[in-house]
Amino acid sequence: MRRLGVAAALIAGTVDVLYLGYVGSQGASDPQFLRVPFVAIFIAVMAVCAALSARKSAARGRSLLLGAAAAGLLLLGFFGIFSIGLPLLVAGAFALVSLVGTLSLEGGPPAGSGKAAATAMAAVGAVTAVVVLLGGFSVAAGAIRCPASGIESGSGPGVLGGSYEYSCNNGELTISR
């Protein structure tokens, strides 16, 4: 089962490198300048969680790491299904299968309080990853940088605060929700 954590880490890491390479090659400036760095850092953290879960020394925290990696990669894969999402969904599925194997009778902690604690740790990891992802998207969506001259506008679905529209007019930002 630990090999699936390594596979999830390799897939997520590869997607992260390709994502940064592709976005960097476009050269256009994005008014929502925090979105790409946030997504890249989030994918990297999920890849590290999956990789660390494969270590023998991570036995106690394995379910926490795999819970975070599975939830984070699956949700981000769903959000990005039309761009980078499909390989992230595969990586998240690998992490989830590894988590289920870790929690199962064959490869996980013994039944009883140890099993309940491992399940709770997985849930904490999953909830933490989801909260960080949604909160990060919310912060990144609100950080808009206007060019000093010219007119630019856009809109988006606010993850936590409803949809919004913005316009930049010669460096002056206007946001409406």
Disulfide bonds with the S-S distance in Angstrom:
Cys146-Cys168 2.00
